[in-house]
Every structure is written in C-alpha cells, then in structure tokens.
Amino acid sequence: MKKHIFAFVVVAVANLLNAGESGVFIGGSLSLNNTSYSGVYSTLENNITTDYPHSNYSHNAFGASARIGYQKFSSDARFGGRFYVEYDNNGYATYRDENGAKRKMDAYSLALNADVLFDIKQFQSAVFGIFAGGGLVLSTHKFPKSRYSIYKDSDNSPATLEGYGLSAQAGLSLTFLQKHRVELEVKYANFVSSYDSDFIHLGTKAESLKLEAQGFLNYRLNYIYVF
C-alpha cells in the first residue's frame, strides 16, 4: 500500500513540475520565411504604355523574432490560452525585377497574436502539447537603397510595401521544468503588402512600378520562458 501511495505522489509531483504554468512569458524564434512577389513595370513614351508583368517566389529567407505576453492554464494545467505581441525580422527576401535581376527586400512585421494551448501527453520529464491560433499582422517589405527612382519614396528614402491582415498559426510543443517551452510552428498569412510608384517622368519617358507581396509562409522554432 505504501508503495502505491509513494508512486502516486511521485507522479503527481512530476506532473506539477512539467505541466503548463500561468504567467508572463518572453521568448523568441528562428524562422524560414517564404513570400510571393508579383508586379508590373510600365513605361510610357509617346503616349504609349508598355507593361512588363513579372513574379517570383522567395524561398526560406532566414529570420528571427522576439515576443512578450501572458498565458493562463486551467486548474489541471492541461488547457490554456495566451496572447502576445511579437516583432519579426523576416530576413532578406529575394525579389526579381522585370529583367530577372535579384533585389534583396528587408522584410519585417509586428503582430498581436492569441493561441489556444493543449498539453496532452505526460512523459517522465516533459509534457507534449499542441497549439493553434491567429493574429493581426502589420507587414513591411523595404527596398534596399537604389539609384532607381521607382524604388524610392518622394523623400528619396527606400520605398516600402506595406499591408496588414489576419494570420493563422499552429504547431507542436514540449514543456519541461514547468517554465521552459520549445515549439515547432507553421504560420501563414495571405493579405497583400503593396507599393505603387506612380509614373515618374524622366525626360520624354516615364516609368512606374506596381508591386505586391503576399502568401507569407513561415516555418519556426520557438523558445518561451514563463516567469
């Protein structure tokens, strides 16, 4: 009988040490970021407009992020939720212009996210779980410094593609020593960040660029520490 009681206490303590904990948390991510670009470069000469449509897919740009938020678990520490603010530096995406030339784009975003958390499997020293959620994202893609007028704003600073919309994320988690959480996450957003230079006149000619970025797909490795 004593052995059974002792075993029960050991299991209960192990569950307490490894299950999810409520509180403020901080964390960060390493990510591979994918973006779809589509644009139209246009020239205007002698009242004749010529369009040069082009598009490309930027694969696996390496990025990093930081987050801060709060999470709350149920009394049995198995079901919870969290909300957090996150800044993502999504690395240098690759945009190919109308001639196929590569141009790096500095991509970053700010997001307000919320997730539902499920800790579903207890191991000896850790808890396996899943999570899913969504967020509101403000995304910016900035051209590098360039001598070309269509890649500049009116004040000669690098032009930017800006947009905002909703995102969705889901993944797997492993919580250990109660305060440490590692996650594998997939995040997707399909809103449009756009830029339109309008026609810029250069002597007897004029040129313009309309460009969109969308289809944001991120593969992420997250670490979170709960206070």
C-alpha positions in Angstrom: 0.0 0.0 0.0 2.8 2.4 0.9 4.5 1.7 -2.4 1.3 2.7 -4.3 0.9 5.9 -2.3 4.6 6.7 -2.9 4.2 6.1 -6.6 1.1 8.3 -6.7 2.9 11.2 -5.0 5.9 10.9 -7.4 3.6 11.0 -10.4 1.7 14.0 -9.0 4.9 15.9 -8.3 6.2 15.1 -11.8 3.0 16.4 -13.4 3.2 19.5 -11.3 6.9 20.1 -12.3 6.3 19.7 -16.0 2.8 20.8 -16.8 2.0 24.3 -18.2 2.3 27.3 -15.9 0.4 30.5 -15.9 2.2 33.8 -16.1 4.0 36.4 -18.1 6.4 35.0 -20.7 9.1 36.1 -23.0 10.5 34.2 -26.0 12.0 34.2 -29.5 12.0 32.4 -32.7 14.3 31.3 -35.6 12.4 31.1 -38.8 12.4 30.3 -42.5 10.2 32.7 -44.4 8.6 32.4 -47.8 7.0 35.2 -49.8 5.3 35.5 -53.2 6.0 38.7 -55.2 4.1 39.9 -58.3 4.5 43.2 -60.1 4.1 45.2 -63.2 6.8 47.5 -64.5 5.5 50.0 -67.0 7.0 52.5 -69.4 5.2 55.5 -71.0 6.6 57.0 -74.2 4.8 59.0 -77.0 1.5 58.3 -75.1 2.1 54.5 -75.5 2.2 52.4 -72.3 4.1 49.1 -72.3 3.7 46.7 -69.4 6.2 44.1 -68.2 4.5 41.8 -65.7 6.7 39.6 -63.6 6.6 37.4 -60.4 8.7 35.2 -58.3 8.7 33.2 -55.1 11.2 34.0 -52.4 12.2 30.8 -50.6 13.4 30.3 -47.0 14.8 33.6 -46.0 16.3 33.2 -42.5 14.8 35.4 -39.8 14.4 35.9 -36.1 11.7 37.3 -33.8 11.0 38.3 -30.2 7.8 38.1 -28.2 6.3 39.1 -24.8 2.9 38.1 -23.5 0.8 36.3 -20.9 -0.5 32.7 -20.7 -3.2 31.2 -18.4 -3.8 27.5 -17.8 -6.7 25.7 -16.3 -6.6 24.2 -12.8 -5.4 20.9 -14.1 -2.7 22.7 -16.1 -3.6 20.9 -19.4 -5.7 23.5 -21.2 -4.8 27.1 -21.6 -4.6 30.2 -23.7 -2.1 33.0 -24.4 -1.8 36.4 -26.1 1.4 38.2 -27.0 3.0 40.9 -29.1 5.7 39.8 -31.5 8.2 41.6 -33.6 9.5 39.6 -36.6 12.6 40.3 -38.6 11.9 38.0 -41.5 15.4 38.4 -43.1 16.2 39.4 -46.6 13.6 38.2 -49.1 14.5 38.0 -52.8 12.5 40.0 -55.4 13.3 39.5 -59.1 12.5 42.6 -61.3 11.2 42.7 -64.8 14.7 41.7 -66.1 15.1 38.8 -63.7 17.7 40.7 -61.6 17.7 39.8 -57.9 16.9 42.6 -55.4 17.0 42.0 -51.6 14.0 43.1 -49.6 14.3 43.8 -45.9 11.1 42.2 -44.5 9.7 42.7 -41.0 6.4 42.7 -39.2 4.6 43.5 -35.9 1.8 41.2 -34.8 -0.7 40.8 -32.0 -1.4 37.1 -31.6 -3.6 34.7 -29.5 -3.3 30.9 -29.2 -5.2 28.0 -27.6 -2.9 25.6 -25.8 -3.4 21.9 -25.1 -0.9 19.8 -23.1 -1.9 16.3 -24.0 0.8 13.8 -23.2 2.9 13.4 -20.0 6.3 11.9 -20.3 8.8 11.3 -17.4 10.5 14.7 -17.7 8.3 16.7 -20.1 4.8 17.4 -21.5 3.9 17.2 -25.2 1.3 19.5 -26.5 -0.3 21.2 -29.5 -1.5 24.8 -30.1 -3.3 26.8 -32.7 -4.3 30.4 -33.0 -4.3 33.6 -35.1 -3.3 37.2 -35.1 -3.4 40.6 -36.6 -0.2 41.4 -38.6 1.3 44.7 -39.9 3.9 43.7 -42.6 6.6 45.8 -44.3 9.0 45.0 -47.1 11.6 47.6 -47.9 13.7 48.1 -51.0 17.4 48.5 -50.4 19.0 51.8 -51.3 18.9 52.3 -55.0 19.7 54.8 -57.7 16.4 53.9 -59.5 13.6 56.4 -58.9 10.9 53.8 -58.9 12.5 52.2 -55.8 12.4 55.4 -53.8 9.8 57.4 -51.9 9.3 61.1 -52.5 12.0 62.0 -49.9 14.5 59.6 -51.6 14.3 57.0 -48.8 13.9 53.4 -49.9 10.3 52.6 -51.0 8.3 50.1 -48.9 5.5 47.6 -49.5 3.1 47.9 -46.6 0.0 45.9 -45.6 -1.9 44.4 -42.8 -4.3 41.5 -42.2 -5.0 38.3 -40.4 -2.7 35.3 -39.9 -3.1 31.7 -38.6 -0.6 29.5 -36.8 -0.4 26.0 -35.3 2.3 23.7 -34.0 3.7 21.2 -31.6 5.1 22.0 -28.1 7.3 20.4 -25.5 7.3 21.9 -21.9 9.9 20.9 -19.4 10.8 22.0 -15.9 7.5 23.9 -15.9 8.9 27.2 -17.2 10.6 26.2 -20.4 8.7 25.6 -23.7 10.0 24.6 -27.1 7.7 24.7 -30.2 7.7 23.9 -33.8 5.3 26.2 -35.6 3.8 26.9 -39.0 2.4 30.4 -39.7 0.5 31.6 -42.7 -1.0 34.9 -43.8 -2.4 35.8 -47.3 -3.1 39.5 -47.1 -1.3 41.9 -49.5 1.5 44.3 -48.9 1.7 46.7 -51.8 3.6 49.6 -53.4 2.8 51.8 -56.4 5.4 54.3 -57.5 3.0 56.1 -60.0 4.6 57.3 -63.2 7.9 59.1 -62.7 8.9 61.2 -65.7 12.5 61.1 -66.9 12.8 63.4 -69.9 10.4 62.3 -72.7 9.8 59.0 -71.0 8.1 57.8 -67.8 8.2 54.6 -65.8 6.3 53.1 -62.9 6.3 50.0 -60.7 3.3 48.3 -59.0 4.4 45.5 -56.7 2.7 43.2 -54.3 3.9 40.8 -51.7 1.6 38.1 -50.3 1.4 34.4 -49.4 3.5 34.7 -46.3 4.5 31.2 -45.0 6.8 30.8 -42.1 8.4 27.7 -40.5 9.6 28.5 -37.0 11.4 27.1 -34.0 10.3 28.9 -30.8 11.6 29.1 -27.3 9.5 30.5 -24.4 10.3 31.1 -20.8 7.5 31.7 -18.3 8.1 33.8 -15.2 
